[in-house]
Amino acid sequence: MLDRGNLSRRGFMNRSVGALMLAGLPEWYARDRFGAAARAAEDVKPTGANGKLNIGVIGVGPNPRRSNGLYSEAKKFRDRVNFTAVCDVDGRHVGHAVTQYKRDGFDVHGFTDFRDLINNKNVDAVIVATPDHWHAVIAIAAMKAGKDVYCEKPLTLTIEEALAMKKATAETKRVLQTGSQQRCEMQGRFRLATELVRAGRIGKVEGIECRVGSNPRSGAIKEVEAPKELDWDMWLGPAPKVPYRWAENTEKRGEDFTNCHYQFRWWYEYSGGKMTDWGAHHIDIAQWMLDMDGSGPASVQMNECAKSYSKGDGYNCHETFKVTHTYTNGATVEVSHGAGSVAKGLVDAKGAKWKDRAGKEQDGVNGGQNGLLVKGDKGTLFVSREHLLASDKDVFAPLKDSEKPKLYSSTPTNHMGNFLDCVRSRETPICGVEVGAGSVIVCHLGTIALRLGKSKPLTWNPKTNTFGDEDANKMIARERRGGWKIS
């Protein structure tokens, strides 16, 4: 949303464009992005029978829960949305959220069972911000209950669930947005990077490196009694029945060790580690750059990985890893903890090298820098949430109309806003289910390759969604405990 304050329209535009240029983006693109944001702000119409869209949030809690970020984004559209319900299996989180939302002026009701929320007539749409192993079950149930859905990434825990999400969205004709906000936000760096790559500015793409960071280690985490406010069996839901674990992080770096809130990311039972955490963002952009939305590679190979912790009482995602996805056109997408290439001589749109937080000029990027390094036969490009750099500043020259790739029907600058727009128009969001499911399937190909540990590539058919390997095909789906179904 745009907030001009006391500035004139011209003054606000100049300030906004100037800020984007200071961030290293070219002036022509800064003006284009400001124009898109301004048009979106002027094209606001109410939704819902009461003039606003009634939203329920499933999976809430204090920071660093992702739901708080999504709530903050949706609050920017107060003239269009109204929060009516929150839900969490931890009573402490429900109480915190009810207090927080009511303080902000929303008359919300708290629930501990998502089924009660999605069947509430005062809820039109839901935000799903639960742990990954619940995404598909809840999102599909919500769509079948007539709700539109904003589902946090990674969209699913398994390939089977991704296919079920596509089927349910098609059958119910509900709007589903995947929370891969890099397509809209981050000052538009990823969108511009994709436009430049698709326009051929660095030539034919030969390889993309997605640097996503290493997974943390925990060692053994002791079994303890779950907090009385937490329904541990419901938190596990379709996942295997195991004890609740918690241990204090005595180094005070990050959160305490557990197999529950937030740290579920580092357990394959509930997530996929950095492969589906940061990978869901960067692999999604790689798919976009290669014009492979809704499809995927022809094979995936495990190149290297640290031995995973296997005692069952600690984080079991591989600490370090590298896998390579190979597409039919010969392009590769390498995903690693940070074992990428060094790329020197990179500059921004002004031809300047980037500076670190201490103000020291840096010559290119190292192999561990989070982001995507795109190698073409005529040049190189690097994009992250902080930087957009290329091997030559001419890469950033204005795109001619004949060069501009058709990425989407509009140019959204706010991911939540795009979801709300599509709820009103019934159009497909920028990261609808075909995009979100396609990208998360590529993530799952990587985790399957790591967990199998085979030295030879696993062939993959993105049309039939099957491997050419019997062991890998067995990992497309998982058993669900307790009768929880996705169909």
N, C-alpha and C positions, 0 to 999 in steps of 0.2 A: 504494500500500500504506500501511497505517497502522502507525506506530511510536510506541507510547505511552510507551516508556521506563519510568520509575518512577511515572508519573502514574496516578491512578485513572481508570476509564472516564469518570466524570462530569467530572473535571478535564481530561482529554484532549479531551473533546467541547467543553467551554467554551473551551479554548484554541484549538482548531481553528476553531470558529465565530467566536470573537473576531478571529482573524487574517483571516478572509474579510470580516468587517464593516469592519475597518480598511482593507481593500482597496477599500472603497466599495460592497460588495454588500449587499443587504438581509438582515436577520436571518433572515426566513422562508426565503429561498433558501439561506443559509449552512447552516442546520440541515438542510434537505432534501438538500443536497449531501453534508454529513457523513454523514447516514444512508445514502445510496447507497454511499459509500466503505466504511462500516462493514459493510454487508451483503455487499459484494463480497469484503471481506477474510475474512469468516466462511464464505464459500461456496467455499473452495478445495479442489479435489480433484486428485489426481495424474493426469497424462496420459502416454500412451506405454506401450509394452510393458514398459519398465524402470522405470515409475513417474514418469518425467520425459520431457519432449518434447526430442528431440535436434535442435538447431538448427545450421544452417550459415549463415554470413554471406558474401555475395558482394558485393565492392566494399568493401575495408577500407583502413585507413590511419590515420596520426596526424591530430590535429586540423588544420583544421576539418572533416574528413570527417564526413558525416552518420552514417555507420555507428557512430561512437563514441557518439553520443547514443542511438541505438537499442539498442546493446549495453548501455549504462548503464541504460536503462529495463528491458530484459529481465532484467538481473542482479537487479533488485529482486524477481524471482519465482524465486529460486534453488531453492526447494522444489519448483518445477514444471518448470524448464528445465535443460538441460545443453547446453553448446556443444561441438560435436564437430568442426567444420570451418570454415576460413576460406579465402577465395579472392580473388585480385587478379592483374591482369596485370602489376603492378609488384612485383618480388621484394622490394623494400625494404618495401613495405606488408605483404606476407605475413609477412616476418620480424618486423616490428614487432608485428603482431597476434598471431602465435603466442606471442611472448614475453609480451605483455600478458595474453592469455587464460590462459596457463599460470600466470602469477604469481597470477592470480585463482582458480586451482584447477581450471581446465578443461583436459582432455587433448585438445587440438585438433590436427588435421592440416591442413597448409597445401597449397593447390592454386593453380595458375596458370591452369587452364582450368575454367570453370564446369561444363562437361559432366561432368567427373570428380567434382565435388562432388555434383551433383544425382543422379547414378547410384550414389552411395555408400549402402549399406544402413544405415549408422549415422547417416543424416540423415533426420529426419521432416518438417521444415519449413525454409524458407529465408527469410532477410531479404535483399532485393535493394536495395542502396544504391549501385549503379553510376551512371555518367553516364546521362542521360535516354535517349540513343539506344539503350541496351542493355536498358531496362526490359522492353519487351514480349517481345523474343526470349527473354530468360532466364526471365521469369515464366511464359510459356506452356510453355517446355520443362520447367520445374520441375513445373508442374501435371500435364503429361502423364507425368512420371516419378513421379507419386503424391505430390508434396509440397504441403503448404499453404504459402501465400506471404504475407509482409508485404512490400509493395512501396512504396518511398519515392515521394513525389510529386515532380514531376507524373507521373501514372501512365504516360503514353506520350509519344512524340515527335510522333505524327500522329493524325489522326482515324481513319484505317484501322486503326491499331494498337489504338486504344481499342475499336473494334468487335470486333476479333479477340480481345482480352482477355475481353470479355463472352462471346463464343462459346466460348472455351476453358474458362472457369470453369463455364459451364453444362454443357458436355460432360463434363468431368472430375469435376464436383461437389466440387471442392476449395474450401477456405476461402481467400479473398483479402481482405486488409485494405489499403486505400490509406492512406499515411502522412499524412493530413490531420488532425493531432492537435488542431486547434482545436475540433473537435466534442466532444472529451472534456475537454481539459486547459485550461490558462491560467485556473485557478481557476473554471472554468465560465462565464466572461464571455460567450463566444460562444453557448453553449447558452441562457443566460438572455436574452440579447439576442434570439435567435431566438424564444424562447417569448413574449416581450413583443410582438414585432412580429407574430407569427402570431396572438396573442390580440387584436390590434387596438388596442393601447394608444396607438399614434400614428396611428390611423386607417388608411385605405387607403394602401398604399405607392405613392408616385408615382415615386420614383427612389432608387437606391442608388449611392453613389460608393465605388469601391474604389481607395484610394490605395496604390500598390505600390512607389513609388520609381523613380528614373531608372536607366538602364543605364550602367555605366562605359564610358569611352573608353580606347583603348590606342594608336591610331595604328599604324604599321607595327611588327610584331614580327619580329625576325630569325629566319631559318631556321638551326637548329643540329642537331647530332647528338643523337638521343634518348639518355637515360641507358641504360647497358648493362643495367641491371636491368629496364627497361621494354620489354615487347613492344608496340611502337608500332603495328604492323599489327593486332594483336589488340585493342588499345585502340580503334582506329578501327572495327574490325568491319564492320558494315553501312554505315557512313558512307563518303563518298568518300575515296580515297587522296590524302593531302596530306602535306607535310613537317611534321615536329615543329617547333614554334616556342617560343622562350623568350627573355625579356629581363628584366633586373633592374629591380625597382621602386625607383628611386633615392630616391624620396620616402619610402619605408618606410611607406606607408599601405596596409595590406592586403598581399596576396600579390604575388609577381612576375607579370609578364604571360606568358601562355602560351595555347595552344589545347588544353591537357590538364587535369591535375588542378585541380579546383575552378573554374577560370576558364572551363571549357567552357560554363558557363551563358550567356556573353555572345556565343555563336556560334549562329546559326540552324541550322547543320549538326548540332548536338548537343543543342540545347535551344531555349528561346524567350525568353530574357532574363527580365526581371522579370514579364512577362505570365504566364509559366508557373512562375516561382519563387515570389514572393509572391502572384501572381495565383491560383495553384493553391490557396492558403489562403483568400484573401478572396473570390474568385469562388465557391468552394465554399460559403462561408457565405451569400453572396447567393442562391445557388440554394436553399439550405435555407430561408432567410427567405421566399422567394417560393413555397415548396412546389412547386419545379420539379425535385426530384431525379430523375435519369434522363431528363430532358427538356432543353429549352433555349429560347433566344429565337427569334423569327421573322425577325430581321434583325440585321446588325451593320454599323456604319458607322465608317470612319476619320474622326475629326474634325480631328486635327492630329498631325504627327509630324516630328521632326527628320530630316534626310537621313541615311541610314545609310551607314556606311563601306563602300566597295564595291571596294577594291583586293585583297581576298582574303587579306591578311596581317595582319589585325587584327580586333578585336571588331566584329561587323557588326549587332548588335541596335540598334534605334533608341534613341538616348539619351533623348529625351523623346517622349511620345506621349499620345494620348487616343482611345479608341474607345467607342462606345455600342452596347450590345445592347438591343434593344427586344423585349418579350414581347407575346404576343397580348392580355393584359389591359391593355396600355398602359404598364405599368411599365418603367422603363429601368434598366440596370446600366451605369454609366460606369466605365471602368477607365483610370486615368491614372498618370503618373509622380508626380503630386502637384499636379495642376491642378484641384483641387476647390473647393468653396464654403467660405467662412468661415461658421462657425456660432457665434454668441455666446450667452451666457446659459445654457449647459449645466451641469447639476449632477448629483451622484451621488445614491445612495439616501438620504443624510442631508440632501440639499438644499445640499451644499457644493460649491464650485468646486474643480477639481483644482489641485494644486501641482506645479511642476516640481522637478527634482532639487535645485535651490538653495533650495527651499522657498517660491518666489514663486508667489502665487495667479494662476491664468490664467483668463481669461474665454472659455470655449469653446475651439474648435479652429480652426486656420488651414487653408487649402486643401491644404497639403502634408503634413499629419500622417498618418502611416501608420495605416490602419484602414479601417473602413466607416462612412460617414455615411448614415443612412437617413432619407429625408424622407417623411413621411406627411401626409395632409391635415388631421391634428389635432395634429401634433407632430413632433419630430425626435429621433433617437437616434444616438449615436456609440459604437462599440466598437472596441477595439484590445486588444493583449495586456497593456496596462497600465491601461486605463480603460474604464469603462462609464458613460456620461453621457446625460442626456436633457433635453429642454426644460422638463420639470416633474418634480419628485420624485414626484408622484402616479403617474407611469408605473410606478414600482417597487412600488406597493402589492401586497399578496399576491394571487396569482392564485386565483380561485375554481375549484373542480373543473370547473365548466361552461365556464370560459375556457381551461383548459389544453389546448394542442394536442397531438395524438398525434405526437410526433417520432420515437420509436423504442420498441421493446418493453421496454428497460431503460434505466437512466441511468448508463452507464459513466463513471468519472472518470479512467481511465488507458487510453490508446489501445492500448498494447502489451498491457495486461491484458485488454482487450476482445478482442483477437485470440486470446490464449491461451484465454480462456473459450470462444470460438466454435470453436476447434480441438477442444476437448473436447465441446461440445454439438452441433457441426455446424450451428449457426445462422449467419445472415448477420451479419457485423460491422456496426458503426455506419457505416463507410465502405467497404462492400463494392463490388464491381465496378460495379454499376449506378450508384451514387453517384459513385465515383471516375472512371469513364469519362464519365459525363454532365458532370461539372464540368470535366474536362480538355478535353473537346470544346469547351466554351465558351471556354476559354483559347485553343485553337487557332483558333477563329473570329477572335479578336482579332489573333493574329499574322498570319493570312492577310490580314485587312483591311489591316494595316499594310504588309505586303510587297507587296501589289497596289497600294496607294495610290490606289484609285479614290475619286472624290468622292461617288458615289452609294452608298446602302446596298446591301449584298449580302443578298438574301433567303435564308433558311435554313429547311429543313423538318426539324425534329428527329425526325420519324417515319421519314422515308426517308433521313435523314442526307445530304442533297444541297443544294447551292446552286442558285439560279436564275441562275447565272453560270458560263459554260464555263471561264473562266480560273481561277476559284476552285475548281471541281470538280477541276481538274488538280492542286491542291495538297492534296487530301484524303489522298493517299498519296505515298510517295517510293520511288525505286528503292533496292534494297539490294545492296550490293557483296558479292562473295565467297560468294554462295550462302546467306547468312543469311536464313532465312524465319521467318514468324510463324504459319504454318499447316502 
